[in-house]
């Protein structure tokens, strides 16, 4: 008996936009078209992933979330256990978002550092990947007189 299918013809295969490589405890993500480095992740000796994403600087249509997910998935696919994600913000969009959310003079209902960290790009992506609990590193984060931070560190746990 034959089966009839009213399905649309199959589309041409989709070319991958990124290539993910791993050497030891380091993962890199490159744009296939431009060859640009889009992200790098390191698994620290404490079992936390530290991820750096460079899509804002790159001339690539690949989004930061795709790069973040690709790095996390590479460690998972390789069967490498990890405890969570660590955010180390010295500059850039994570620190800017974090500071806008904690800065009380401009935002009377400013968030706690833990709440603000959870609303950053890293915090949202960590949460989507199973690491929604935030611990803020008060000891090593450096606070400015206006309530913002020069640098902010957070851990994202399961």
DAMO-V271596 format. One record per helix or strand. SS is the DSSP state (alpha for helix, beta for strand). FROM is the first residue (numbers start at 1). LEN is the number of residues. If there is no record, write none. Layout:
# DAMO-V271596
ss:SS from:FROM len:LEN
ss:SS from:FROM len:LEN
This chain:
# DAMO-V271596
ss:beta from:18 len:6
ss:beta from:26 len:6
ss:beta from:37 len:7
ss:beta from:48 len:6
ss:alpha from:64 len:14
ss:beta from:84 len:6
ss:alpha from:92 len:11
ss:alpha from:113 len:6
ss:alpha from:121 len:8
ss:beta from:133 len:4
ss:beta from:142 len:2
ss:beta from:149 len:9
